[in-house]
Amino acid sequence: MLCKITATTNDYALTIARLILGLVFFMHGAQLTLGWFGGYTFPGTVHMFQVGMGIPAPLAALAILAQFLGGLGLLVGLFTRIAVIGIAVDMVVAVFMYHIHVGFFMNWGGVLHGEGYEYHLLVLALCALLFLKGSGALSLDGILLSHCKKNAEA
């Protein structure tokens, strides 16, 4: 099972996709979890999700942790497939709960009530790529995979 979860190649294109997606979600997750970059910290964000969006606390906590821990996992390339599942679910829920009514495009002109879902589609495409292909070069998944293969041969 560990071999299947960590399976990857030494592909640097995957590494670039993983690192960029990881950076974006770590930064956003740190905002929601730690209060960095003008965020509210974990309890404050859970409260905001509950009161402002009507999301129950356990689901809010899962969404926040998917972004923070998923981003961190992607940065180091650890259990990339699990990380992108959490991020993808978070994005699908966000699209259908808050963004689909706005339409496709982001709100560049500030005239819409909210943002469209084009960003979310890009995230979902990167999640699909990393889920199908793995974390690429320079990843802890690659190290785990090499140990897994050595154990299978022994």
C-alpha positions in Angstrom: 0.0 0.0 0.0 2.8 2.4 0.9 4.4 1.7 -2.5 1.3 2.7 -4.3 0.7 5.9 -2.3 4.3 7.1 -2.8 4.9 5.9 -6.4 6.5 8.6 -8.5 9.2 9.3 -11.0 12.2 11.6 -10.9 10.3 14.1 -13.0 11.2 17.8 -12.3 8.1 19.1 -14.0 6.0 17.3 -11.4 8.3 18.9 -8.7 7.6 22.4 -10.0 3.9 21.8 -10.1 4.0 20.3 -6.6 6.1 23.1 -5.1 4.0 25.9 -6.6 0.7 24.3 -5.5 2.2 23.5 -2.1 3.4 27.0 -1.6 0.0 28.5 -2.5 -1.8 26.2 -0.1 0.7 26.4 2.7 0.5 30.2 2.6 -3.3 30.2 2.6 -3.4 27.4 5.2 -1.0 29.3 7.4 -3.2 32.4 7.1 -6.2 30.3 8.3 -4.4 28.2 10.9 -1.7 30.4 12.3 -3.1 33.9 11.6 -0.2 34.7 9.4 -0.6 37.3 6.6 -3.7 38.9 8.2 -5.5 35.7 9.0 -7.6 34.9 12.0 -5.8 31.8 13.6 -7.5 28.4 13.7 -10.2 29.2 16.2 -11.1 32.5 14.6 -11.2 30.9 11.1 -13.4 28.1 12.3 -15.7 30.7 13.9 -15.8 32.7 10.7 -16.6 29.6 8.6 -19.4 28.8 11.1 -21.0 32.2 11.4 -20.2 33.7 8.0 -20.7 30.7 5.8 -22.8 28.3 7.8 -20.2 25.5 7.8 -20.2 23.2 10.8 -17.0 23.4 13.0 -15.8 19.8 12.2 -16.1 20.4 8.4 -14.5 23.8 8.8 -11.6 22.3 10.7 -11.1 19.6 7.9 -11.1 22.3 5.2 -8.5 24.4 7.1 -6.3 21.4 7.8 -6.5 20.2 4.2 -5.1 23.5 3.1 -2.4 23.8 5.7 -1.3 20.2 6.1 -1.8 19.5 2.4 0.3 22.5 1.4 3.0 21.4 3.9 2.9 17.9 2.6 3.2 19.1 -1.0 6.2 21.3 -0.2 8.2 18.3 1.2 6.6 15.8 -1.2 5.2 13.6 1.6 2.0 11.6 0.8 1.3 13.9 -2.2 -1.7 11.8 -3.3 -3.4 12.1 0.0 -2.6 15.9 0.2 -4.1 16.6 -3.2 -7.3 14.6 -2.4 -7.9 16.9 0.6 -7.1 20.0 -1.5 -9.3 18.9 -4.4 -12.3 18.1 -2.2 -11.8 21.6 -0.6 -11.9 23.2 -4.0 -14.9 21.3 -5.3 -16.9 22.2 -2.2 -15.8 25.9 -2.6 -16.9 25.9 -6.2 -20.3 24.5 -5.6 -21.1 26.3 -2.4 -19.7 29.8 -3.2 -18.3 30.4 -6.6 -20.4 28.7 -9.3 -23.2 31.3 -9.0 -20.7 34.1 -9.9 -19.6 32.3 -13.1 -16.3 31.3 -14.6 -14.2 34.4 -14.4 -12.5 36.0 -11.4 -13.9 39.3 -10.3 -11.1 41.5 -11.8 -13.4 44.5 -12.1 -14.8 44.3 -8.6 -18.4 44.4 -10.0 -19.5 40.9 -9.1 -20.5 39.6 -5.7 -17.7 37.1 -5.2 -15.2 35.4 -7.4 -15.6 32.9 -10.2 -14.2 29.4 -10.3 -11.4 29.6 -12.9 -8.7 29.5 -10.2 -10.3 26.4 -8.6 -10.2 24.6 -12.0 -6.5 25.3 -12.3 -6.0 23.9 -8.8 -8.1 20.8 -9.6 -6.0 20.2 -12.8 -2.8 20.3 -10.8 -4.3 18.0 -8.1 -5.3 15.5 -10.9 -1.7 15.6 -12.4 -0.1 15.0 -9.0 -2.6 12.3 -8.0 -2.0 10.4 -11.3 1.8 10.9 -11.6 3.1 11.4 -8.0 5.2 14.0 -6.4 8.2 13.9 -8.8 11.9 14.5 -7.9 13.2 15.9 -4.6 10.3 14.4 -2.6 10.0 12.4 0.6 7.7 10.1 -1.4 10.6 9.3 -3.7 12.7 8.4 -0.7 9.9 6.3 0.9 9.4 4.6 -2.5 13.1 3.6 -2.8 12.9 2.0 0.7 9.7 0.3 -0.1 11.2 -1.2 -3.3 14.3 -2.4 -1.3 12.1 -4.1 1.2 10.1 -5.8 -1.5 13.2 -7.1 -3.1 14.6 -8.5 0.2 
